[in-house]
């Protein structure tokens, strides 16, 4: 993937259905968030689907609320959402021996080319750390839920 997409991959020892159930439930996002910014859900369905909207309570310095919309969705395989910013948070799942290979991406390719370097400079390093930590937390949550 290009530098316009920050990504990390991990094999999680749980079936895709268990991992996807966590990702498709916005009430679980604070549980797995590696950035520490997601505080909880404020609105939305219990289970996400294509075009579903959900609001989150966030904190990055000051508290704020943000509305997201699911823009990619394939049951047990793919889910992605975005908010007013044009970047997408995407999770791709594939069954493998020992569980599920999960690739999380922060995708800037929907921004105009001239804005992408600005977004990478402002948020790239912090986002890579958050993506890495989110996969660790997702693995822990999936292991708990699989038992």
C-alpha positions in Angstrom: 0.0 0.0 0.0 1.2 3.5 -0.6 2.2 6.0 2.0 -1.3 7.4 1.7 -2.5 4.4 3.6 -1.3 3.6 7.0 -1.8 -0.1 7.8 -1.0 -3.0 10.1 -1.8 -6.7 10.0 -2.2 -9.3 12.7 -3.5 -12.8 13.0 -6.1 -13.0 15.7 -6.9 -16.4 17.2 -10.6 -16.2 16.7 -12.9 -16.9 13.8 -13.9 -14.0 11.4 -17.4 -13.9 12.7 -16.2 -13.2 16.3 -13.8 -10.5 15.1 -16.4 -8.9 12.8 -19.1 -8.9 15.5 -16.8 -6.6 17.6 -16.0 -4.3 14.7 -19.7 -4.1 13.6 -20.9 -3.1 17.1 -20.1 0.5 17.6 -20.5 0.0 21.4 -17.3 -2.0 21.3 -15.2 0.6 19.6 -14.0 2.2 22.8 -13.0 -1.3 24.0 -10.6 -1.8 21.1 -9.5 1.8 20.3 -5.7 2.0 20.4 -5.6 5.8 20.2 -7.4 6.5 23.5 -9.6 9.0 21.8 -12.8 7.0 21.5 -14.9 7.4 24.7 -18.2 5.8 23.8 -21.1 5.7 21.5 -23.7 8.5 21.6 -26.0 7.3 18.7 -26.5 4.6 16.2 -27.6 1.1 15.6 -26.4 -1.9 17.7 -25.0 -3.5 14.6 -23.5 -1.6 11.7 -24.3 -2.2 8.0 -23.6 -0.3 4.8 -24.6 3.4 5.0 -25.3 3.1 8.8 -24.5 6.2 10.8 -23.2 6.3 14.3 -22.1 9.0 16.6 -19.1 8.7 19.0 -18.0 10.6 22.0 -14.3 11.5 21.6 -11.5 13.2 23.4 -8.3 14.4 22.0 -7.3 17.2 24.3 -10.9 18.5 24.5 -14.0 16.3 24.3 -16.1 16.4 21.2 -18.6 14.3 19.3 -18.3 12.9 15.8 -20.7 11.2 13.3 -19.5 8.4 11.1 -21.0 6.5 8.2 -20.2 3.0 7.1 -18.9 3.2 3.5 -17.7 -0.3 2.8 -19.3 -3.5 4.2 -19.1 -7.2 3.5 -20.2 -9.5 6.3 -17.3 -11.1 8.1 -14.8 -9.8 5.5 -14.7 -6.0 5.3 -16.0 -2.9 7.1 -14.9 0.8 6.7 -16.3 4.1 8.0 -15.6 7.7 7.6 -16.7 11.0 9.2 -16.5 14.6 7.8 -12.8 14.0 7.1 -12.3 12.1 3.9 -10.1 9.4 5.4 -11.5 5.9 6.1 -10.9 3.5 8.9 -11.0 0.0 7.2 -10.8 -3.5 8.6 -10.2 -6.4 6.2 -10.6 -9.9 7.5 -9.5 -13.2 6.0 -9.8 -16.7 7.6 -6.3 -18.3 8.0 -4.9 -21.3 10.0 -5.1 -20.3 13.6 -7.8 -17.6 13.3 -8.3 -14.4 11.2 -5.9 -12.2 9.5 -7.0 -8.6 10.2 -5.6 -5.7 8.3 -6.5 -2.3 9.7 -6.0 0.8 7.4 -6.2 4.5 7.8 -6.8 5.5 4.1 -6.1 9.0 2.9 -6.6 8.2 -0.8 -10.0 10.0 -0.9 -8.3 13.4 -0.1 -7.0 15.6 -2.9 -3.3 14.8 -3.5 -2.1 18.1 -2.1 -3.7 17.5 1.2 -2.4 14.0 1.8 1.1 15.0 2.8 -0.4 17.5 5.3 -2.6 14.8 6.9 0.4 12.3 7.0 2.5 15.0 8.7 -0.1 16.0 11.2 -1.5 12.6 12.1 0.6 9.8 10.5 3.0 8.8 13.3 0.3 8.9 16.0 -2.1 7.0 13.8 0.4 4.2 13.1 0.9 3.7 16.8 -2.9 3.7 17.3 -3.5 1.2 14.5 -0.9 -1.1 16.0 -2.4 -0.9 19.5 -5.9 -1.3 18.2 -5.0 -4.7 16.7 -3.6 -5.8 20.0 -6.8 -4.7 21.8 -9.0 -6.3 19.1 -7.1 -9.6 19.5 -7.6 -9.5 23.3 -11.4 -8.7 22.9 -11.8 -11.4 20.3 -10.1 -14.0 22.6 -12.4 -13.0 25.4 -15.5 -13.2 23.2 -14.6 -16.5 21.6 -14.5 -18.2 25.0 
